[in-house]
Amino acid sequence: MNNVTYSPKKDEIEKKWYIIDAANKPLGKVATEAAKLLRGKHKPTYTPNIDTGDHVIIINAKDVVLTGNKLNQKMYRHHSGYIGGLKEISAKEMLEKNPEKAMMIAVKGMLPHNTLGREQLKKLRVYAGNEHVNQAQKPEVWEVK
């Protein structure tokens, strides 16, 4: 019996383009689907230590929904590195000013926190509106369940 683990080679990996419409869908559900596609978990050739994922385009990020009272209570925080440099912005403000960043932060948190995760995040494109510049790649529509 041959007990050899299959590991796909770089030229064997097929990279597709998918488009997800985030209008009136929960932020977390859209981010989860995007992270799954970016990692390649929907493919039979999925390997945790190799980037087998696809490219993902998320449109209508401005129309994403936060359930419960998260819109008022959730805070996005980051630190400048200086004393007293903690910056805070509420989810409501973030979605009004920069909905693309809110989606990027959600997806980034669901990817591995290492070099592989940073490579996979580069394959994500988020647009606030309905228009995107990736028509040439002929993206397939991916339905969020």
FENTA-V510791 format. One record per residue. RES is the residue in one letter. PHI is phi as a letter, one per 20 degrees, with the letter a starting at -180 (NA if undefined). NEAR is the number of other C-alpha atoms within 8 Angstrom. D_CENTER is the distance of its C-alpha to the mean C-alpha in Angstrom with 1 decimal. Layout:
RES	PHI	NEAR	D_CENTER
RES	PHI	NEAR	D_CENTER
//
This chain:
M	NA	2	40.1
N	e	3	37.3
N	d	4	34.7
V	d	4	32.4
T	f	4	28.6
Y	f	4	26.9
S	c	6	24.6
P	f	8	23.3
K	e	6	24.4
K	g	5	22.4
D	f	5	24.3
E	e	6	23.8
I	e	8	20.0
E	e	7	19.1
K	d	8	15.9
K	d	7	15.2
W	d	12	13.2
Y	c	12	11.6
I	c	12	11.3
I	d	14	10.2
D	e	9	12.4
A	e	14	11.4
A	f	11	15.1
N	l	7	16.8
K	c	10	14.2
P	f	11	13.3
L	g	12	10.2
G	f	7	9.8
K	f	9	10.4
V	f	12	7.8
A	f	12	5.0
T	f	10	7.3
E	f	9	7.7
A	f	11	4.5
A	f	12	4.9
K	f	10	8.4
L	f	13	8.5
L	f	14	7.2
R	f	14	9.8
G	n	13	12.3
K	f	9	13.4
H	e	7	14.5
K	d	6	17.0
P	f	5	20.5
T	e	8	20.2
Y	g	12	17.5
T	c	9	18.6
P	f	6	17.0
N	e	5	18.3
I	c	7	17.5
D	f	11	14.5
T	d	12	15.1
G	f	12	11.6
D	d	14	11.2
H	e	12	9.8
V	c	14	7.5
I	d	12	8.7
I	d	13	8.1
I	d	16	11.6
N	l	13	13.6
A	f	16	11.3
K	f	11	14.8
D	e	10	15.9
V	f	12	13.4
V	d	9	15.6
L	d	9	16.1
T	e	7	18.6
G	m	5	21.7
N	d	7	22.7
K	f	9	19.4
L	g	11	19.7
N	e	8	22.8
Q	e	8	22.5
K	f	8	19.0
M	c	8	19.2
Y	e	8	16.9
R	c	8	19.0
H	b	7	19.3
H	d	8	22.5
S	f	7	24.1
G	o	5	26.2
Y	e	6	29.4
I	f	4	31.6
G	m	4	30.6
G	e	8	27.4
L	f	8	25.1
K	d	8	23.2
E	c	8	22.0
I	b	9	20.5
S	f	12	20.2
A	f	14	17.3
K	f	8	19.6
E	f	8	20.2
M	f	12	16.6
L	f	10	15.8
E	f	8	19.0
K	e	6	18.8
N	b	8	15.3
P	f	12	12.8
E	f	11	10.2
K	f	8	10.5
A	f	11	10.2
M	f	12	6.8
M	f	9	5.8
I	f	8	8.0
A	f	11	6.8
V	f	13	3.6
K	g	10	6.2
G	f	8	8.7
M	e	9	7.8
L	d	11	8.1
P	f	8	11.8
H	e	8	13.4
N	b	6	15.3
T	g	6	15.8
L	f	11	13.9
G	f	11	10.7
R	f	10	11.3
E	f	9	12.1
Q	f	13	9.0
L	f	11	6.9
K	f	7	9.6
K	e	10	8.7
L	d	11	5.9
R	c	8	8.1
V	c	11	8.2
Y	c	13	11.8
A	f	11	13.7
G	d	9	16.3
N	e	7	17.0
E	e	6	17.8
H	b	8	15.8
V	d	5	17.5
N	d	7	16.3
Q	f	7	19.0
A	f	5	20.7
Q	e	6	18.1
K	l	7	19.0
P	f	10	15.6
E	e	7	16.2
V	f	7	15.2
W	d	7	13.2
E	e	6	14.5
V	e	7	12.8
K	f	2	15.7
//
